[in-house]
Amino acid sequence: MEELVDETKSFANVYKKVRDEGLIGSICKTCANKINVLNAMVEQQLPLCDELSGHPSMAKYMEQGFEIQIF
């Protein structure tokens, strides 16, 4: 996670723009915790979702008209 905000990395400005424009819909709270980035997500004030036993529910996206595809 530190690499995304490291201003010496070439992609840091892209990440900052995406984050600042609110294009990150949600972060899975359980997954963020599992890979030890939960505190960093909270510090960056990213939207954490945990409606489904700690994971985001896909139902809210389907209600908004998104189609869920499994690859």
N, CA, C and O atoms as a Maestro MAE file, in Angstrom:
{
 s_m_m2io_version
 :::
 2.0.0
}

f_m_ct {
 s_m_title
 :::
 protein
 m_atom[284] {
  # First column is atom index #
  i_m_mmod_type
  r_m_x_coord
  r_m_y_coord
  r_m_z_coord
  i_m_residue_number
  s_m_chain_name
  s_m_pdb_residue_name
  s_m_pdb_atom_name
  i_m_atomic_number
  :::
  1 25 0.813 -1.194 0.000 1 A "MET " " N  " 7
  2 3 0.000 0.000 0.000 1 A "MET " " CA " 6
  3 2 0.854 1.254 0.000 1 A "MET " " C  " 6
  4 15 0.481 2.275 -0.577 1 A "MET " " O  " 8
  5 25 1.995 1.166 0.649 2 A "GLU " " N  " 7
  6 3 2.867 2.332 0.717 2 A "GLU " " CA " 6
  7 2 3.307 2.779 -0.674 2 A "GLU " " C  " 6
  8 15 3.508 3.969 -0.915 2 A "GLU " " O  " 8
  9 25 3.454 1.824 -1.583 3 A "GLU " " N  " 7
  10 3 3.906 2.165 -2.934 3 A "GLU " " CA " 6
  11 2 2.896 3.047 -3.663 3 A "GLU " " C  " 6
  12 15 3.287 3.890 -4.471 3 A "GLU " " O  " 8
  13 25 1.613 2.866 -3.392 4 A "LEU " " N  " 7
  14 3 0.597 3.659 -4.084 4 A "LEU " " CA " 6
  15 2 0.668 5.133 -3.734 4 A "LEU " " C  " 6
  16 15 0.323 5.983 -4.555 4 A "LEU " " O  " 8
  17 25 1.101 5.439 -2.550 5 A "VAL " " N  " 7
  18 3 1.182 6.846 -2.132 5 A "VAL " " CA " 6
  19 2 2.605 7.392 -2.151 5 A "VAL " " C  " 6
  20 15 2.837 8.544 -1.784 5 A "VAL " " O  " 8
  21 25 3.554 6.568 -2.577 6 A "ASP " " N  " 7
  22 3 4.952 6.987 -2.663 6 A "ASP " " CA " 6
  23 2 5.127 7.880 -3.891 6 A "ASP " " C  " 6
  24 15 5.074 7.403 -5.025 6 A "ASP " " O  " 8
  25 25 5.332 9.160 -3.662 7 A "GLU " " N  " 7
  26 3 5.394 10.135 -4.752 7 A "GLU " " CA " 6
  27 2 6.575 9.924 -5.693 7 A "GLU " " C  " 6
  28 15 6.622 10.535 -6.761 7 A "GLU " " O  " 8
  29 25 7.529 9.072 -5.320 8 A "THR " " N  " 7
  30 3 8.647 8.781 -6.218 8 A "THR " " CA " 6
  31 2 8.282 7.721 -7.255 8 A "THR " " C  " 6
  32 15 9.022 7.510 -8.215 8 A "THR " " O  " 8
  33 25 7.143 7.053 -7.063 9 A "LYS " " N  " 7
  34 3 6.686 6.027 -8.012 9 A "LYS " " CA " 6
  35 2 5.908 6.683 -9.143 9 A "LYS " " C  " 6
  36 15 5.166 7.640 -8.921 9 A "LYS " " O  " 8
  37 25 6.076 6.173 -10.338 10 A "SER " " N  " 7
  38 3 5.466 6.797 -11.519 10 A "SER " " CA " 6
  39 2 3.939 6.761 -11.512 10 A "SER " " C  " 6
  40 15 3.307 7.614 -12.135 10 A "SER " " O  " 8
  41 25 3.339 5.801 -10.829 11 A "PHE " " N  " 7
  42 3 1.886 5.670 -10.835 11 A "PHE " " CA " 6
  43 2 1.208 6.350 -9.649 11 A "PHE " " C  " 6
  44 15 -0.020 6.352 -9.566 11 A "PHE " " O  " 8
  45 25 1.971 6.919 -8.746 12 A "ALA " " N  " 7
  46 3 1.402 7.540 -7.544 12 A "ALA " " CA " 6
  47 2 0.452 8.675 -7.892 12 A "ALA " " C  " 6
  48 15 -0.572 8.848 -7.231 12 A "ALA " " O  " 8
  49 25 0.776 9.450 -8.921 13 A "ASN " " N  " 7
  50 3 -0.100 10.560 -9.295 13 A "ASN " " CA " 6
  51 2 -1.431 10.056 -9.860 13 A "ASN " " C  " 6
  52 15 -2.466 10.692 -9.662 13 A "ASN " " O  " 8
  53 25 -1.410 8.926 -10.556 14 A "VAL " " N  " 7
  54 3 -2.655 8.348 -11.080 14 A "VAL " " CA " 6
  55 2 -3.526 7.865 -9.922 14 A "VAL " " C  " 6
  56 15 -4.727 8.132 -9.882 14 A "VAL " " O  " 8
  57 25 -2.911 7.157 -8.988 15 A "TYR " " N  " 7
  58 3 -3.658 6.685 -7.819 15 A "TYR " " CA " 6
  59 2 -4.260 7.855 -7.058 15 A "TYR " " C  " 6
  60 15 -5.426 7.804 -6.667 15 A "TYR " " O  " 8
  61 25 -3.480 8.910 -6.841 16 A "LYS " " N  " 7
  62 3 -3.967 10.086 -6.117 16 A "LYS " " CA " 6
  63 2 -5.168 10.697 -6.825 16 A "LYS " " C  " 6
  64 15 -6.146 11.073 -6.179 16 A "LYS " " O  " 8
  65 25 -5.099 10.797 -8.144 17 A "LYS " " N  " 7
  66 3 -6.211 11.376 -8.899 17 A "LYS " " CA " 6
  67 2 -7.467 10.510 -8.778 17 A "LYS " " C  " 6
  68 15 -8.561 11.023 -8.542 17 A "LYS " " O  " 8
  69 25 -7.304 9.213 -8.939 18 A "VAL " " N  " 7
  70 3 -8.439 8.288 -8.808 18 A "VAL " " CA " 6
  71 2 -9.044 8.389 -7.420 18 A "VAL " " C  " 6
  72 15 -10.263 8.470 -7.275 18 A "VAL " " O  " 8
  73 25 -8.198 8.384 -6.402 19 A "ARG " " N  " 7
  74 3 -8.677 8.480 -5.013 19 A "ARG " " CA " 6
  75 2 -9.367 9.817 -4.758 19 A "ARG " " C  " 6
  76 15 -10.460 9.856 -4.193 19 A "ARG " " O  " 8
  77 25 -8.728 10.914 -5.173 20 A "ASP " " N  " 7
  78 3 -9.265 12.245 -4.900 20 A "ASP " " CA " 6
  79 2 -10.567 12.529 -5.644 20 A "ASP " " C  " 6
  80 15 -11.390 13.316 -5.176 20 A "ASP " " O  " 8
  81 25 -10.754 11.897 -6.791 21 A "GLU " " N  " 7
  82 3 -11.988 12.097 -7.554 21 A "GLU " " CA " 6
  83 2 -13.108 11.155 -7.115 21 A "GLU " " C  " 6
  84 15 -14.192 11.160 -7.697 21 A "GLU " " O  " 8
  85 25 -12.843 10.351 -6.089 22 A "GLY " " N  " 7
  86 3 -13.874 9.480 -5.537 22 A "GLY " " CA " 6
  87 2 -14.240 8.310 -6.427 22 A "GLY " " C  " 6
  88 15 -15.371 7.825 -6.380 22 A "GLY " " O  " 8
  89 25 -13.300 7.851 -7.236 23 A "LEU " " N  " 7
  90 3 -13.586 6.768 -8.177 23 A "LEU " " CA " 6
  91 2 -13.435 5.378 -7.567 23 A "LEU " " C  " 6
  92 15 -13.721 4.376 -8.223 23 A "LEU " " O  " 8
  93 25 -12.989 5.316 -6.321 24 A "ILE " " N  " 7
  94 3 -12.882 4.025 -5.638 24 A "ILE " " CA " 6
  95 2 -14.201 3.800 -4.910 24 A "ILE " " C  " 6
  96 15 -14.499 4.464 -3.917 24 A "ILE " " O  " 8
  97 25 -14.986 2.855 -5.416 25 A "GLY " " N  " 7
  98 3 -16.328 2.618 -4.888 25 A "GLY " " CA " 6
  99 2 -16.344 2.003 -3.501 25 A "GLY " " C  " 6
  100 15 -17.148 2.389 -2.653 25 A "GLY " " O  " 8
  101 25 -15.466 1.056 -3.273 26 A "SER " " N  " 7
  102 3 -15.412 0.442 -1.954 26 A "SER " " CA " 6
  103 2 -14.158 -0.417 -1.834 26 A "SER " " C  " 6
  104 15 -13.588 -0.887 -2.819 26 A "SER " " O  " 8
  105 25 -13.768 -0.594 -0.606 27 A "ILE " " N  " 7
  106 3 -12.657 -1.474 -0.251 27 A "ILE " " CA " 6
  107 2 -13.243 -2.562 0.640 27 A "ILE " " C  " 6
  108 15 -13.950 -2.269 1.605 27 A "ILE " " O  " 8
  109 25 -12.952 -3.797 0.318 28 A "CYS " " N  " 7
  110 3 -13.423 -4.909 1.139 28 A "CYS " " CA " 6
  111 2 -12.695 -4.871 2.479 28 A "CYS " " C  " 6
  112 15 -11.472 -5.007 2.540 28 A "CYS " " O  " 8
  113 25 -13.454 -4.687 3.539 29 A "LYS " " N  " 7
  114 3 -12.859 -4.559 4.874 29 A "LYS " " CA " 6
  115 2 -12.140 -5.845 5.286 29 A "LYS " " C  " 6
  116 15 -11.050 -5.786 5.855 29 A "LYS " " O  " 8
  117 25 -12.732 -6.990 5.009 30 A "THR " " N  " 7
  118 3 -12.116 -8.261 5.378 30 A "THR " " CA " 6
  119 2 -10.820 -8.484 4.620 30 A "THR " " C  " 6
  120 15 -9.818 -8.887 5.211 30 A "THR " " O  " 8
  121 25 -10.826 -8.227 3.324 31 A "CYS " " N  " 7
  122 3 -9.613 -8.423 2.518 31 A "CYS " " CA " 6
  123 2 -8.521 -7.432 2.917 31 A "CYS " " C  " 6
  124 15 -7.350 -7.802 3.001 31 A "CYS " " O  " 8
  125 25 -8.895 -6.182 3.162 32 A "ALA " " N  " 7
  126 3 -7.918 -5.179 3.582 32 A "ALA " " CA " 6
  127 2 -7.272 -5.584 4.894 32 A "ALA " " C  " 6
  128 15 -6.068 -5.413 5.081 32 A "ALA " " O  " 8
  129 25 -8.073 -6.120 5.795 33 A "ASN " " N  " 7
  130 3 -7.543 -6.584 7.068 33 A "ASN " " CA " 6
  131 2 -6.615 -7.779 6.861 33 A "ASN " " C  " 6
  132 15 -5.555 -7.859 7.482 33 A "ASN " " O  " 8
  133 25 -7.005 -8.692 6.002 34 A "LYS " " N  " 7
  134 3 -6.225 -9.908 5.746 34 A "LYS " " CA " 6
  135 2 -4.836 -9.584 5.195 34 A "LYS " " C  " 6
  136 15 -3.859 -10.239 5.558 34 A "LYS " " O  " 8
  137 25 -4.741 -8.580 4.322 35 A "ILE " " N  " 7
  138 3 -3.444 -8.252 3.724 35 A "ILE " " CA " 6
  139 2 -2.761 -7.079 4.449 35 A "ILE " " C  " 6
  140 15 -1.823 -6.467 3.937 35 A "ILE " " O  " 8
  141 25 -3.260 -6.794 5.646 36 A "ASN " " N  " 7
  142 3 -2.639 -5.802 6.545 36 A "ASN " " CA " 6
  143 2 -2.563 -4.388 5.971 36 A "ASN " " C  " 6
  144 15 -1.560 -3.698 6.149 36 A "ASN " " O  " 8
  145 25 -3.617 -3.957 5.286 37 A "VAL " " N  " 7
  146 3 -3.663 -2.581 4.793 37 A "VAL " " CA " 6
  147 2 -4.888 -1.828 5.317 37 A "VAL " " C  " 6
  148 15 -5.169 -0.716 4.871 37 A "VAL " " O  " 8
  149 25 -5.606 -2.420 6.247 38 A "LEU " " N  " 7
  150 3 -6.834 -1.804 6.757 38 A "LEU " " CA " 6
  151 2 -6.552 -0.430 7.357 38 A "LEU " " C  " 6
  152 15 -7.285 0.519 7.081 38 A "LEU " " O  " 8
  153 25 -5.518 -0.305 8.161 39 A "ASN " " N  " 7
  154 3 -5.201 0.995 8.763 39 A "ASN " " CA " 6
  155 2 -4.887 2.032 7.696 39 A "ASN " " C  " 6
  156 15 -5.293 3.188 7.819 39 A "ASN " " O  " 8
  157 25 -4.168 1.634 6.651 40 A "ALA " " N  " 7
  158 3 -3.839 2.563 5.568 40 A "ALA " " CA " 6
  159 2 -5.108 3.005 4.837 40 A "ALA " " C  " 6
  160 15 -5.208 4.161 4.426 40 A "ALA " " O  " 8
  161 25 -6.072 2.104 4.670 41 A "MET " " N  " 7
  162 3 -7.333 2.454 4.009 41 A "MET " " CA " 6
  163 2 -8.106 3.463 4.853 41 A "MET " " C  " 6
  164 15 -8.674 4.420 4.327 41 A "MET " " O  " 8
  165 25 -8.122 3.243 6.151 42 A "VAL " " N  " 7
  166 3 -8.808 4.151 7.062 42 A "VAL " " CA " 6
  167 2 -8.119 5.518 7.044 42 A "VAL " " C  " 6
  168 15 -8.787 6.550 6.984 42 A "VAL " " O  " 8
  169 25 -6.792 5.524 7.096 43 A "GLU " " N  " 7
  170 3 -6.035 6.781 7.085 43 A "GLU " " CA " 6
  171 2 -6.304 7.579 5.798 43 A "GLU " " C  " 6
  172 15 -6.341 8.809 5.822 43 A "GLU " " O  " 8
  173 25 -6.489 6.874 4.688 44 A "GLN " " N  " 7
  174 3 -6.750 7.544 3.417 44 A "GLN " " CA " 6
  175 2 -8.230 7.848 3.217 44 A "GLN " " C  " 6
  176 15 -8.631 8.376 2.179 44 A "GLN " " O  " 8
  177 25 -9.026 7.515 4.208 45 A "GLN " " N  " 7
  178 3 -10.467 7.775 4.201 45 A "GLN " " CA " 6
  179 2 -11.152 7.146 2.987 45 A "GLN " " C  " 6
  180 15 -12.042 7.743 2.382 45 A "GLN " " O  " 8
  181 25 -10.719 5.925 2.642 46 A "LEU " " N  " 7
  182 3 -11.353 5.208 1.550 46 A "LEU " " CA " 6
  183 2 -12.601 4.507 2.080 46 A "LEU " " C  " 6
  184 15 -12.648 4.125 3.249 46 A "LEU " " O  " 8
  185 25 -13.611 4.335 1.228 47 A "PRO " " N  " 7
  186 3 -14.874 3.730 1.678 47 A "PRO " " CA " 6
  187 2 -14.730 2.224 1.921 47 A "PRO " " C  " 6
  188 15 -14.514 1.449 0.989 47 A "PRO " " O  " 8
  189 25 -14.853 1.835 3.178 48 A "LEU " " N  " 7
  190 3 -14.796 0.419 3.538 48 A "LEU " " CA " 6
  191 2 -16.195 -0.171 3.511 48 A "LEU " " C  " 6
  192 15 -17.150 0.455 3.970 48 A "LEU " " O  " 8
  193 25 -16.312 -1.366 2.979 49 A "CYS " " N  " 7
  194 3 -17.612 -2.041 2.929 49 A "CYS " " CA " 6
  195 2 -17.494 -3.398 3.603 49 A "CYS " " C  " 6
  196 15 -16.497 -4.106 3.454 49 A "CYS " " O  " 8
  197 25 -18.529 -3.740 4.343 50 A "ASP " " N  " 7
  198 3 -18.526 -5.020 5.054 50 A "ASP " " CA " 6
  199 2 -19.941 -5.557 5.275 50 A "ASP " " C  " 6
  200 15 -20.214 -6.206 6.285 50 A "ASP " " O  " 8
  201 25 -20.837 -5.282 4.328 51 A "GLU " " N  " 7
  202 3 -22.243 -5.658 4.516 51 A "GLU " " CA " 6
  203 2 -22.477 -7.165 4.557 51 A "GLU " " C  " 6
  204 15 -23.452 -7.622 5.154 51 A "GLU " " O  " 8
  205 25 -21.606 -7.931 3.937 52 A "LEU " " N  " 7
  206 3 -21.824 -9.372 3.801 52 A "LEU " " CA " 6
  207 2 -20.724 -10.133 4.540 52 A "LEU " " C  " 6
  208 15 -19.744 -10.563 3.933 52 A "LEU " " O  " 8
  209 25 -20.891 -10.294 5.835 53 A "SER " " N  " 7
  210 3 -19.899 -10.989 6.668 53 A "SER " " CA " 6
  211 2 -18.497 -10.426 6.484 53 A "SER " " C  " 6
  212 15 -17.526 -11.178 6.407 53 A "SER " " O  " 8
  213 25 -18.395 -9.116 6.415 54 A "GLY " " N  " 7
  214 3 -17.103 -8.464 6.280 54 A "GLY " " CA " 6
  215 2 -16.721 -8.100 4.856 54 A "GLY " " C  " 6
  216 15 -15.745 -7.382 4.640 54 A "GLY " " O  " 8
  217 25 -17.475 -8.584 3.892 55 A "HIS " " N  " 7
  218 3 -17.209 -8.309 2.479 55 A "HIS " " CA " 6
  219 2 -18.301 -7.407 1.915 55 A "HIS " " C  " 6
  220 15 -19.405 -7.368 2.458 55 A "HIS " " O  " 8
  221 25 -18.014 -6.682 0.836 56 A "PRO " " N  " 7
  222 3 -19.059 -5.863 0.205 56 A "PRO " " CA " 6
  223 2 -20.136 -6.750 -0.425 56 A "PRO " " C  " 6
  224 15 -19.844 -7.829 -0.941 56 A "PRO " " O  " 8
  225 25 -21.340 -6.294 -0.377 57 A "SER " " N  " 7
  226 3 -22.450 -6.997 -1.021 57 A "SER " " CA " 6
  227 2 -22.541 -6.557 -2.477 57 A "SER " " C  " 6
  228 15 -22.489 -5.363 -2.770 57 A "SER " " O  " 8
  229 25 -22.672 -7.495 -3.368 58 A "MET " " N  " 7
  230 3 -22.810 -7.172 -4.788 58 A "MET " " CA " 6
  231 2 -24.219 -6.685 -5.115 58 A "MET " " C  " 6
  232 15 -24.445 -6.093 -6.170 58 A "MET " " O  " 8
  233 25 -25.167 -6.935 -4.207 59 A "ALA " " N  " 7
  234 3 -26.562 -6.546 -4.447 59 A "ALA " " CA " 6
  235 2 -26.694 -5.048 -4.680 59 A "ALA " " C  " 6
  236 15 -27.471 -4.628 -5.538 59 A "ALA " " O  " 8
  237 25 -25.955 -4.236 -3.940 60 A "LYS " " N  " 7
  238 3 -26.081 -2.790 -4.105 60 A "LYS " " CA " 6
  239 2 -25.630 -2.347 -5.491 60 A "LYS " " C  " 6
  240 15 -26.178 -1.398 -6.053 60 A "LYS " " O  " 8
  241 25 -24.635 -3.028 -6.040 61 A "TYR " " N  " 7
  242 3 -24.177 -2.689 -7.386 61 A "TYR " " CA " 6
  243 2 -25.200 -3.139 -8.430 61 A "TYR " " C  " 6
  244 15 -25.441 -2.434 -9.410 61 A "TYR " " O  " 8
  245 25 -25.790 -4.294 -8.222 62 A "MET " " N  " 7
  246 3 -26.818 -4.792 -9.141 62 A "MET " " CA " 6
  247 2 -28.036 -3.872 -9.129 62 A "MET " " C  " 6
  248 15 -28.641 -3.625 -10.172 62 A "MET " " O  " 8
  249 25 -28.396 -3.365 -7.950 63 A "GLU " " N  " 7
  250 3 -29.531 -2.435 -7.841 63 A "GLU " " CA " 6
  251 2 -29.254 -1.136 -8.580 63 A "GLU " " C  " 6
  252 15 -30.187 -0.462 -9.015 63 A "GLU " " O  " 8
  253 25 -27.987 -0.778 -8.726 64 A "GLN " " N  " 7
  254 3 -27.601 0.430 -9.458 64 A "GLN " " CA " 6
  255 2 -27.472 0.172 -10.956 64 A "GLN " " C  " 6
  256 15 -27.130 1.076 -11.719 64 A "GLN " " O  " 8
  257 25 -27.745 -1.064 -11.376 65 A "GLY " " N  " 7
  258 3 -27.724 -1.384 -12.803 65 A "GLY " " CA " 6
  259 2 -26.449 -2.034 -13.306 65 A "GLY " " C  " 6
  260 15 -26.319 -2.303 -14.501 65 A "GLY " " O  " 8
  261 25 -25.506 -2.288 -12.407 66 A "PHE " " N  " 7
  262 3 -24.274 -2.954 -12.823 66 A "PHE " " CA " 6
  263 2 -24.536 -4.441 -13.034 66 A "PHE " " C  " 6
  264 15 -25.392 -5.028 -12.372 66 A "PHE " " O  " 8
  265 25 -23.805 -5.035 -13.943 67 A "GLU " " N  " 7
  266 3 -23.906 -6.466 -14.191 67 A "GLU " " CA " 6
  267 2 -22.638 -7.119 -13.631 67 A "GLU " " C  " 6
  268 15 -21.520 -6.731 -13.968 67 A "GLU " " O  " 8
  269 25 -22.839 -8.106 -12.781 68 A "ILE " " N  " 7
  270 3 -21.716 -8.807 -12.169 68 A "ILE " " CA " 6
  271 2 -21.311 -9.955 -13.088 68 A "ILE " " C  " 6
  272 15 -22.137 -10.800 -13.433 68 A "ILE " " O  " 8
  273 25 -20.058 -9.983 -13.478 69 A "GLN " " N  " 7
  274 3 -19.556 -11.033 -14.350 69 A "GLN " " CA " 6
  275 2 -18.471 -11.810 -13.632 69 A "GLN " " C  " 6
  276 15 -17.630 -11.235 -12.941 69 A "GLN " " O  " 8
  277 25 -18.499 -13.100 -13.799 70 A "ILE " " N  " 7
  278 3 -17.489 -13.969 -13.204 70 A "ILE " " CA " 6
  279 2 -16.618 -14.497 -14.321 70 A "ILE " " C  " 6
  280 15 -17.114 -15.049 -15.303 70 A "ILE " " O  " 8
  281 25 -15.336 -14.330 -14.168 71 A "PHE " " N  " 7
  282 3 -14.408 -14.770 -15.206 71 A "PHE " " CA " 6
  283 2 -13.724 -16.045 -14.811 71 A "PHE " " C  " 6
  284 15 -12.904 -16.566 -15.567 71 A "PHE " " O  " 8
  :::
 }
 m_bond[283] {
  # First column is bond index #
  i_m_from
  i_m_to
  i_m_order
  :::
  1 1 2 1
  2 2 3 1
  3 3 4 2
  4 3 5 1
  5 5 6 1
  6 6 7 1
  7 7 8 2
  8 7 9 1
  9 9 10 1
  10 10 11 1
  11 11 12 2
  12 11 13 1
  13 13 14 1
  14 14 15 1
  15 15 16 2
  16 15 17 1
  17 17 18 1
  18 18 19 1
  19 19 20 2
  20 19 21 1
  21 21 22 1
  22 22 23 1
  23 23 24 2
  24 23 25 1
  25 25 26 1
  26 26 27 1
  27 27 28 2
  28 27 29 1
  29 29 30 1
  30 30 31 1
  31 31 32 2
  32 31 33 1
  33 33 34 1
  34 34 35 1
  35 35 36 2
  36 35 37 1
  37 37 38 1
  38 38 39 1
  39 39 40 2
  40 39 41 1
  41 41 42 1
  42 42 43 1
  43 43 44 2
  44 43 45 1
  45 45 46 1
  46 46 47 1
  47 47 48 2
  48 47 49 1
  49 49 50 1
  50 50 51 1
  51 51 52 2
  52 51 53 1
  53 53 54 1
  54 54 55 1
  55 55 56 2
  56 55 57 1
  57 57 58 1
  58 58 59 1
  59 59 60 2
  60 59 61 1
  61 61 62 1
  62 62 63 1
  63 63 64 2
  64 63 65 1
  65 65 66 1
  66 66 67 1
  67 67 68 2
  68 67 69 1
  69 69 70 1
  70 70 71 1
  71 71 72 2
  72 71 73 1
  73 73 74 1
  74 74 75 1
  75 75 76 2
  76 75 77 1
  77 77 78 1
  78 78 79 1
  79 79 80 2
  80 79 81 1
  81 81 82 1
  82 82 83 1
  83 83 84 2
  84 83 85 1
  85 85 86 1
  86 86 87 1
  87 87 88 2
  88 87 89 1
  89 89 90 1
  90 90 91 1
  91 91 92 2
  92 91 93 1
  93 93 94 1
  94 94 95 1
  95 95 96 2
  96 95 97 1
  97 97 98 1
  98 98 99 1
  99 99 100 2
  100 99 101 1
  101 101 102 1
  102 102 103 1
  103 103 104 2
  104 103 105 1
  105 105 106 1
  106 106 107 1
  107 107 108 2
  108 107 109 1
  109 109 110 1
  110 110 111 1
  111 111 112 2
  112 111 113 1
  113 113 114 1
  114 114 115 1
  115 115 116 2
  116 115 117 1
  117 117 118 1
  118 118 119 1
  119 119 120 2
  120 119 121 1
  121 121 122 1
  122 122 123 1
  123 123 124 2
  124 123 125 1
  125 125 126 1
  126 126 127 1
  127 127 128 2
  128 127 129 1
  129 129 130 1
  130 130 131 1
  131 131 132 2
  132 131 133 1
  133 133 134 1
  134 134 135 1
  135 135 136 2
  136 135 137 1
  137 137 138 1
  138 138 139 1
  139 139 140 2
  140 139 141 1
  141 141 142 1
  142 142 143 1
  143 143 144 2
  144 143 145 1
  145 145 146 1
  146 146 147 1
  147 147 148 2
  148 147 149 1
  149 149 150 1
  150 150 151 1
  151 151 152 2
  152 151 153 1
  153 153 154 1
  154 154 155 1
  155 155 156 2
  156 155 157 1
  157 157 158 1
  158 158 159 1
  159 159 160 2
  160 159 161 1
  161 161 162 1
  162 162 163 1
  163 163 164 2
  164 163 165 1
  165 165 166 1
  166 166 167 1
  167 167 168 2
  168 167 169 1
  169 169 170 1
  170 170 171 1
  171 171 172 2
  172 171 173 1
  173 173 174 1
  174 174 175 1
  175 175 176 2
  176 175 177 1
  177 177 178 1
  178 178 179 1
  179 179 180 2
  180 179 181 1
  181 181 182 1
  182 182 183 1
  183 183 184 2
  184 183 185 1
  185 185 186 1
  186 186 187 1
  187 187 188 2
  188 187 189 1
  189 189 190 1
  190 190 191 1
  191 191 192 2
  192 191 193 1
  193 193 194 1
  194 194 195 1
  195 195 196 2
  196 195 197 1
  197 197 198 1
  198 198 199 1
  199 199 200 2
  200 199 201 1
  201 201 202 1
  202 202 203 1
  203 203 204 2
  204 203 205 1
  205 205 206 1
  206 206 207 1
  207 207 208 2
  208 207 209 1
  209 209 210 1
  210 210 211 1
  211 211 212 2
  212 211 213 1
  213 213 214 1
  214 214 215 1
  215 215 216 2
  216 215 217 1
  217 217 218 1
  218 218 219 1
  219 219 220 2
  220 219 221 1
  221 221 222 1
  222 222 223 1
  223 223 224 2
  224 223 225 1
  225 225 226 1
  226 226 227 1
  227 227 228 2
  228 227 229 1
  229 229 230 1
  230 230 231 1
  231 231 232 2
  232 231 233 1
  233 233 234 1
  234 234 235 1
  235 235 236 2
  236 235 237 1
  237 237 238 1
  238 238 239 1
  239 239 240 2
  240 239 241 1
  241 241 242 1
  242 242 243 1
  243 243 244 2
  244 243 245 1
  245 245 246 1
  246 246 247 1
  247 247 248 2
  248 247 249 1
  249 249 250 1
  250 250 251 1
  251 251 252 2
  252 251 253 1
  253 253 254 1
  254 254 255 1
  255 255 256 2
  256 255 257 1
  257 257 258 1
  258 258 259 1
  259 259 260 2
  260 259 261 1
  261 261 262 1
  262 262 263 1
  263 263 264 2
  264 263 265 1
  265 265 266 1
  266 266 267 1
  267 267 268 2
  268 267 269 1
  269 269 270 1
  270 270 271 1
  271 271 272 2
  272 271 273 1
  273 273 274 1
  274 274 275 1
  275 275 276 2
  276 275 277 1
  277 277 278 1
  278 278 279 1
  279 279 280 2
  280 279 281 1
  281 281 282 1
  282 282 283 1
  283 283 284 2
  :::
 }
}
